[in-house]
Amino acid sequence: MAGSCAPWIGSAYLFLQSTCKTIVLPSLYESSQKKPSVFKALTLALADSTGSMNGAEILKVHCSHPHLIVQLKFLKQENCRRFLRSYREGALQESLQNHLQLSLATTTVSLETELKAGNEHLDKMLKDEDRCLECIYREKPDRLRDEEITELEECLKSLIVHESVNNNVAVKDCASLNSPSLPRPSPGSSLSPQVTFVFQGQQFANRTLTPDDHQKFAKLVSKKWKQVGRSLQKNCRALRDPVIDNLALEYDREGLYEQAYQMLLRFIHSEGKKATIARLIAALEENSLISLAEELLGLHSNEDCS
């Protein structure tokens, strides 16, 4: 399966849906008050299934009603094997239900689960453990862990400490996670949510980047795409060295358009709703690409950017 010297790394998606009408997992996770409790239940259940708090790493939690989708990363084959056995035997499902019941202080939580790796539905092949492992191993993680997950983990550590003193303050200690979809920015970060931003004395709506923005950028940025990428990497882990240089080598034959396109694609996939026009415009300004910034904001339509 894996080379003897290469680390075993794989990825899978765990789909969760509550069968209780009164419990909608995506809505609970989107709630700033309930999110820490749901995350705690996920983390503890995964630890139960793998035998270690580090057995499976949560990269991102997607809310796709009615499902809560957890992207998992496994670093050791044995951890993944334990997880698959726990999932196959129903122990993971039972653990999730119990931890959600405790974390949410509710009577019962009944779940339906599904496990996927790429296009493969692993529930259909659970008896063939080696085949499941192979599917998970083939699916290398396509993203770094969300900053939100890192912050939730720190919150969980604090929550567990405070629960040992007074269980009633657990959620209050996580009140800093005050947005249902965006991680809390650190002081001085350019990630703070903005409704509008100013460019050349005018105010513009700070929308998320569109496919049209993406294509225009790739077409017009030319050789400066690497400089823009390095400006964006200051608050984007997915672009940190040596990612940009690797992209230049990987897409060298395809040319500048594809290199620029792939760089911004990494940014958009990693940052999600935080991949805003304001951040891209700031990176363009930093690299004196004013004409391209104007093009993206619709200030002129037919001028190219050098």
N, C-alpha and C positions, 0 to 999 in steps of 0.2 A: 504493500500500500504506500507507505512513505519510505523515503530513503533512510538509512540507518543514522545518518548525521543530521538530516533535516528535522526541525521540530514539527510535531504533529499539530496542525491547526485546521479547524473546520468550522463551519457555520450552519445554522439552521434557524428556522422561524417557528415559534410556538404560537399557535392561534388559540385564544381563549374566549369563550362566550358563556355568559351566565344564562341558565335556563329559568332563573327566577325573574318574574316580570318587574319586581321592585328593585332589582340590582342590575344596573347597566354599567359594565366595567369601563368602557371608554369615557362615559360621563363622569364616573368617579375619578378616573385618572386625570381628566381635564380640570377637575376641581382642585384649587390650590390647597384646600383643607384636607381633602381625602387622598391626594396624590402620594404623600409620604407613607400613608398606611398601606396603600395598594403596593407600592414599591417594596415596602418591608416584607409583605406577604410573598411577593415574587422571589425576593432574595433568599428568604429563609427556606422556602420550598425547594429552590434550586440547590441550596446547600444540603438539604435533606437528601435530595436525589443523587447527588454526586459524592457526598461524604465530606465535603469541604466548602468553606465560604468562597474559595477561589476555583472551584471545580468548573463552573460555567460563568462566563462574563456576559453581562447584559450590555449590548452596544447601543440599543435604542428601543424605545417602546412607542409603537405606532397606534394611534386611535383610528380605527376604521370601522365605524358602527355597522353591526353590533359586536365586532371583534376587537379585542385588545391583542395586538401582535407584538411579540417579544423577539427581537433579533438576538441570537445567542452566539457566542464565540467559545469554542473549546480549544484548550491548549495542549491537552494530553489525551491520547486515545483511551486510556483507562477511565478517565473522568467521563468521557463521552459514552463509553460502554456502560458505566454505572447508570448514567442518565437514561440511556435507552432501556435498560432493564427496569428501572423505576417507572418509566413511562409505560412500558409494555404491561407491567403487572398492575398498573393503576395506582401505585404508591404516590407518584408525583401528583396526580389529580387529587387524591385524597389529602395530601399534604397542603396543596394549594387551597383547597376548600377549607381546611381547618385553620390555616394561617389567615386567610381572608376573613373568616368568621371572627377570629380573635381580634384582628387589626381593625375591622370595621364595626366591632361590637354589635354584631347581628346574630340572629338565631341560626339560620342555615344558609349556606351558599352552595349551589349546585352548578357544576361546570361541564361544558362540552369542550373537548380539546382536539387539536389537529396539529400534526408536525410535518413540516415541509423542508426540503433542502433543494433549492432551485426549483425546477419543475416537477420534482419527484414528491409524491405523497407517501411519506414514510409509514403512515398507518397501515398501508396495504402490504407492507413487507416487513413488519416488526419481528416476525419469526426468524427472518434471515438477518441476524444481527450484523454480520460482516458486510452484507450489502448495504445496510443502513449506514454503517461507518464509512464505507467507501463513498456514498452519496454526500455525506456531511463533509468528508475530507476534500472532495472535489470542489465544494462551495467555499472558496476562501472569502473571508470577510471583506465586503466592498466599502467599508467606511471605518473611520476611527470612532471611538466611543463618544457619544454626545456629551457636551459639557454639562448638560442637565443631569445626566446619569451620575457623573462625578460628584456633582453637588448633592444629589439625592443620597449618594453613598455616605458623604460627610454628614448629612442630616441624620441618616440612619444611625451612625455611630453615636451622635449626640442624643438621639432619641432613646437608644438602648440604655445609655448611661443615666439619663433622666428618669426613664421608666423604673429603674431600680430604686430611685428615691421617691418618685411620685408619679404614678401612671397617668394622672390627669394632665400633666404638663407636656406630654409627648408631642401632641400636634402643635401646640403653641410654640414649641421650640423650633418648629420647622416653618413658621409663618413667613420666613424670608423667601420661600418659594411661592411668590405671590402672583405668578402668572400661570394659567393653565397650559400654555403652549410654548412659552419662551423661557429659557434659563435666565436667572438673575445675573446681570452683568457685574463684573468686578469694578471697583472705583476707577475712573479714568478710562474705562473701556469704551470703544466706539460702538459697542453692541447695544447700548441703551436704546430702548424703543423710541422712535421719533415718528410723529405723525407727518411732519413736514421738515424740509431742510432748505437751506439757502444756497443758491448757486448764481454768481454774478448779479447779486442784489435781488434776485427773484426767488419766491418761495415755490417749492414743488412738493407734491405728495410723495412720501417715502414708501413706495410700493415694492413688492417683491419683484425680482427680475423675471421678465417674460421670455418666451422662446424667440421673439423678435429682437429683444435686447441681446440675447445670447448670440444670434446669428450676425447682427450688426457689429458687435464687438469683435467676433472672430474674423469678420471680413475686413475691418478697418484698422485694427490695432497693429497689424504688421509685426515687425521685429521687436516691438516693445512689449509684447505679451508677457515676457519673463519678468520685466521690471514691474508691471502691473501685478503679476502674481506674487511677487515678493512684497509688494505693498499690502496686498490682501492677506498674506500669510501671517501678519502680525497678530491677527485675532482669529485665525483659522488653522487649526492643527492639521487639517487634511492637506495643506499646502506647504507644510514645513519641510525644510531640507531633509533628504535630497529629492523630494517629490518633483519639483519643477524641472530640475536637470534631467531626471529620469523620463519625464514626459517629452522633453525635447529630443532625447535619444529614441524613445519608443515610436514617436510619430514623425521622425525626421523625413522619411520618404514621402509621407502624405503632405508635408509642407506647412507653412505658417498658419494657414486657416485652421487646419485640424489640430495643431499644437495649441493654439489659442482657445479653440472650442473645447478641447479636453480639459484644459486648465480651469476654465470657468465652470465646466460641468462638475469638476471635483468640488469647487467652491459651493455651487448650488446644492449638490447632493449632501454635502457635509453640513451646511448651515441651515438648509430648509427655509423656514419663514424669515430667518435672519439674513438671508442672501438678498439684501435690499439694494435698490438703485442708489441710495445715498452712499453706501459703502463703496460701490463700484465707482461712482463719480468722484469720491474723495481719492481713491487710488489713481484715477486718471489725472486729476488735478496735480497730485504729487509727482506725476511723471510728465507734466506739461502737455498732456493730451487733451487740450481744451476743445479742439474741434470735434473729437470723438464724443466727449461729454455733451457738447451741444447737440450732436446728432442723436444721441440716445434720449435726450430730453425734448427733442422735436423743435429745437430752436432754428435749425435749418435742415434741409433735406437732401441736397445734392453734392455736398462737399465731402471729399474723402479726408481721412486723417493720415498724416505721415507718421 
